[in-house]
Amino acid sequence: MTASYTTGGPGPDGTTRLEIAGDLDLATRSALVGHVDRLLEDAAVTGIVIDVSAVEFIDSSCIGALVGCKLNAQKAGRTLHVRGAQGQVDEAFELTGVNAILSGPPAP
């Protein structure tokens, strides 16, 4: 499967938006983690918002990867929130109980 990644920012508040489209599965897990790791290396980035509204499918390997990315961001003193889950992605988040962990506070 494939996924595409688009990055915007960081904005004035230091938040960078990572938009993902396609499928998130074992084949795309490394790319997902790599994109987030690169953003965390940027001192100008204080937070990351991952927009998954264009993701059609996610498997457990990438759900785990997102939770790991969230923990890495917290260890680095940054925030990471996932927004826009719908369809199968939202169902997978609900079934695994990660919605509250990944979504964070409501978007402004």
C-alpha positions as CSV (number, residue, x, y, z in Angstrom):
1,M,0.0,0.0,0.0
2,T,1.0,3.6,-0.4
3,A,0.7,6.9,1.5
4,S,1.6,10.4,0.6
5,Y,2.8,13.0,3.1
6,T,2.5,16.8,2.9
7,T,4.1,19.1,5.5
8,G,3.2,22.7,6.3
9,G,4.8,24.9,8.8
10,P,5.9,25.5,11.4
11,G,3.4,28.3,11.9
12,P,3.9,31.3,14.2
13,D,3.1,29.1,17.2
14,G,5.6,26.5,16.2
15,T,3.0,23.9,15.1
16,T,3.6,21.9,12.0
17,R,0.9,20.1,10.1
18,L,1.6,16.7,8.6
19,E,-1.2,15.7,6.1
20,I,-1.3,12.0,5.2
21,A,-3.3,10.5,2.3
22,G,-3.7,6.8,1.4
23,D,-3.2,3.7,3.5
24,L,-1.2,3.4,6.7
25,D,0.0,-0.2,7.1
26,L,3.1,-2.2,7.7
27,A,4.5,-1.2,4.3
28,T,4.2,2.6,5.1
29,R,5.0,2.5,8.9
30,S,8.7,3.3,8.5
31,A,7.9,6.4,6.3
32,L,5.3,7.6,8.8
33,V,7.8,7.3,11.7
34,G,10.6,8.9,9.6
35,H,8.5,11.9,8.8
36,V,7.5,12.5,12.4
37,D,11.1,11.9,13.6
38,R,12.4,14.5,11.2
39,L,9.9,17.0,12.4
40,L,10.9,16.4,16.0
41,E,14.5,17.1,15.1
42,D,13.6,20.6,14.0
43,A,14.0,23.0,16.9
44,A,11.5,25.4,15.4
45,V,8.7,22.7,15.7
46,T,7.0,22.9,19.1
47,G,4.0,20.7,18.1
48,I,2.8,18.4,15.3
49,V,-0.8,18.0,14.1
50,I,-1.2,14.9,12.0
51,D,-4.2,15.2,9.7
52,V,-5.5,11.7,8.7
53,S,-8.7,12.9,7.1
54,A,-7.5,11.5,3.7
55,V,-6.3,8.2,5.1
56,E,-8.6,5.4,4.0
57,F,-7.1,2.5,6.0
58,I,-4.9,2.0,9.0
59,D,-3.7,-1.2,10.6
60,S,-2.4,-2.0,14.1
61,S,1.2,-1.4,13.1
62,C,0.6,2.2,12.3
63,I,-1.8,2.7,15.2
64,G,1.1,1.6,17.4
65,A,3.5,3.8,15.5
66,L,1.3,6.8,16.1
67,V,1.2,6.1,19.8
68,G,5.0,5.7,19.8
69,C,5.4,9.0,17.9
70,K,3.2,10.7,20.5
71,L,5.4,9.4,23.3
72,N,8.5,10.5,21.5
73,A,7.1,13.9,21.0
74,Q,6.2,14.1,24.8
75,K,9.8,13.0,25.7
76,A,11.1,15.8,23.4
77,G,8.8,18.4,25.2
78,R,6.6,18.7,22.1
79,T,2.9,18.0,21.4
80,L,1.5,15.7,18.8
81,H,-2.2,15.4,18.0
82,V,-4.0,13.3,15.4
83,R,-7.0,15.0,13.7
84,G,-9.6,14.1,11.1
85,A,-10.1,10.4,11.6
86,Q,-13.1,9.1,9.8
87,G,-14.4,5.8,8.4
88,Q,-12.3,2.8,9.0
89,V,-9.6,4.9,10.7
90,D,-12.0,6.3,13.2
91,E,-13.4,2.8,13.8
92,A,-9.9,1.4,14.4
93,F,-9.1,4.2,16.8
94,E,-12.3,3.6,18.7
95,L,-11.8,-0.2,18.9
96,T,-8.3,0.1,20.1
97,G,-9.1,2.9,22.6
98,V,-6.5,5.3,21.3
99,N,-8.8,8.2,20.3
100,A,-8.3,10.0,23.7
101,I,-4.5,9.4,23.6
102,L,-4.0,10.6,20.0
103,S,-6.5,13.4,19.7
104,G,-5.5,15.6,22.6
105,P,-7.5,18.8,23.4
106,P,-10.0,20.1,20.8
107,A,-8.5,21.9,17.9
108,P,-8.8,25.7,18.0
